[in-house]
Each structure stands twice: as C-alpha cells, then as structure tokens.
Amino acid sequence: MIVSTSSSQFPLIRMRRNRSHAWMRRLVRETTLTVDDLIWPLFVVDGQNERQPVKSMPGVERLSQDLIVEAAKQAVDLGIPAMAVFPYTDPALKTPDAREALNPDNLVCRTVRAVKDAVGEQLGIICDVALDPYNSDGHDGLVKDGRILNDETVALLCQQSIVQARAGCDIIAPSDMMDGRVGAIRTALDAEGFQDVKILSYAAKYASSFYGPFRDAVGSGGALKGDKKTYQMDFANSDEALREVAQDIAEGADMVMVKPGLPYLDIVRRIKDEFSMPTFAYQVSGEYAMIQAAAANGWLNGEAAMLESLMAFKRAGCDGILTYYAPIAAKLLND
C-alpha cells in the first residue's frame, strides 16, 4: 500500500531541495567563514630558533622572536589579518609589582618591533594588557594581603599600554577585567599621541576552567595563588555581560570580546544584537585542546570539527575569532 505524503490542501514542502548539491548549499548559505575572520594567537619565548611544545596544547609551540617573525610572514602570505602576542616570561623576571610589564625592551616589545620591521602594516599586532605573565602571584592585577587591587593595577595597565604602543602595537587588548581600565587606557594613549591605537576590550571574560592550557603556555598557572573569581565574571551570568560591555563601549572600546568562546555563544549573540559593535570571541586553549585530544584518539574528524566550531562563532555573530587553528583554517579556506 502506498501512502501519500502530500496534504490534500498543500503540496509537501521539500526543504531538502536546497540541500541537494554542493553548489546549491553554497548558493543559499547564510553564514560565511573566511580568512579575514581569523586572528592567530602566538606565544613568544626568549632565545634563538627556539621551539617549545606546549604539552597541553598539541600542535602549539612557544616560539622565539625570530620564529615569531617567520610566523608573521606566513600569516601575511595566508591572508590572516592580525596576530596576538603572548609572552612566556622568565620566572626570574616575575615580581610582585610586575615591573617587567613596563620594560620597553621586554620580550613582547622586542617581538612587536621585529615583526613590524619584517612585515610593516601588512599584519595587525594585538598585545595583551594584563599583569599575569609578569606577576609572581599569577594574577592579572597587583595583589595585597590576598586582595586584587583595582585602581593601582589600572595605573600600571596604562603604562603597559603606552610601552606596547611605542613598540608598534596596533591594538591594545586589556584582558585583566579591572573596573574602569578601558577609559583610563584610552585617556593615557590619547595623551601620548596614540589616538589611532585601537582598544579591543576583553569585555565579557568569564572565570573559566577552559584556560588551563593557556596558563601552561605563558607559565602563569603554577604561580597562581587562589583563583580569579573576584574580578572575572561568574559563568552563571548573562545580563551582567551586557552591563560590562556597555561600560567598556562608553569608555572608548573600539571592539569587544567574549572569552571563552563556544560555551558562551549565547553571550556573543546577545552582545551583537544589543550593541551592533565589532564583536570578537576567543576559542580558548581548553576548547582547542579538547578538539585536538578527541581527534588524536580518532573520536572525531579534527579538521571538520575545527571548521564547524569556527562557523559556529560566525553564526553567533562574531566579526573575528582568536583561534590557535588560524593557519590551518586559513590554508583550508584558501584551498
């Protein structure tokens, strides 16, 4: 017996028609991922021709300055618009006052100058502004009697931003989550003649368990005393993220970021819908490590999962994605 699937009143709606061929799927695709959406985070370490694998991030290495320059040239060739530089600071240089962050010849500043000398304006450079790579306590701010000092930290972050801008940084990215730091940094940059240096605020940065491998990469994990829950956001909160973003926009942020990424796509969508600002997300180390581990065990197709995850960021409303997969994704997208 043949049963008709059509209604007596309406024809059967066949949604599958628009999925029937690859060219058709491309033609009606709502979201597009391109190389222009990618930002490549890189870890720099002292030395020459030095590669140090990060065990908790398979495929990621700390690179010496000369190799960071080569990576920057690769990024230009691939069409990646920007890279973000994070330092692995010699533990001997870490102090309670994080003074190395203000050294105009520190590892980040030397690297920024070298990259700019090599590729000029073909590649944007983003510099993290926070004290955790330099603080012997492993915190993003100054610590006194177990308490994170907000205003004293902000004063140092302003100096750190100026040092990085003088080195050639294009985008200052405060990730510290101190109150009022975006406005203070904007004022400090403008006063020093850096009106064109942009601010990408880590506006909604959550106290997350997904940061562990990153802390391994920059060497701050073992130094961390306590946790960061008094200044990073509670991961149960969503409305609070909108208030944080609104404050940073009012203080002069040019772009805002959500961190981590995939577990917080609802936050990305709310922010994009509410503010229509350039909105970025960071596919953080823990997200990267999970995909890599599953792929290494044959539990999923690593490349397919990577591209699907990056598309999810775009679908949620991201204008840019910080991802350790940037060069791999760029090659696939270019092909």
C-alpha positions, 0 to 999 in steps of 0.5 A: 500500500502506498501512502501519500505524503502530500496534504490534500490542501498543500503540496509537501514542502521539500526543504531538502531541495536546497540541500541537494548539491554542493553548489546549491548549499553554497548558493543559499548559505547564510553564514560565511567563514573566511580568512579575514575572520581569523586572528592567530594567537602566538606565544613568544619565548626568549632565545634563538630558533627556539621551539617549545611544545606546549604539552597541553596544547598539541600542535602549539609551540612557544616560539622565539622572536625570530620564529615569531617573525617567520610566523608573521610572514606566513600569516601575511602570505595566508591572508590572516589579518592580525596576530596576538602576542603572548609572552612566556616570561622568565620566572626570574623576571616575575615580581610582585609589582610586575615591573617587567610589564613596563620594560620597553625592551621586554620580550613582547616589545622586542617581538612587536618591533621585529615583526613590524620591521619584517612585515610593516602594516601588512599584519595587525599586532594585538598585545595583551594588557594584563599583569599575569605573565609578569606577576609572581602571584599569577594574577592579572592585577597587583595583589595585597594581603590576598586582595586584587587591587583595582585602581593601582593595577589600572595605573600600571595597565596604562603604562603597559599600554603606552610601552606596547604602543611605542613598540608598534602595537596596533591594538591594545587588548586589556584582558585583566577585567579591572573596573574602569581600565578601558577609559583610563587606557584610552585617556593615557594613549590619547595623551601620548599621541596614540589616538589611532591605537585601537582598544579591543576590550576583553569585555565579557571574560568569564572565570573559566576552567577552559584556560588551563592550557593557556596558563601552561603556555605563558607559565602563569598557572603554577604561580597562581595563588587562589583563583580569579573569581573576584574580578572575572565574571561568574559563568552563571551570568548573562545580563551582567555581560551586557552591563560590562560591555556597555561600560567598556563601549562608553569608555572608548572600546573600539571592539569587544570580546567574549572569552571563552568562546563556544560555551558562551555563544549565547553571550556573543549573540546577545552582545551583537544584537544589543550593541551592533559593535565589532564583536570578537570571541576567543576559542580558548586553549581548553576548547582547542585542546579538547578538539585536538585530544578527541581527534588524536584518539580518532573520536572525531574528524579534527579538521571538520570539527575545527571548521564547524566550531569556527562557523559556529562563532560566525553564526553567533555573530562574531566579526573575528575569532582568536583561534590557535587553528588560524593557519590551518583554517586559513590554508583550508579556506584558501584551498 
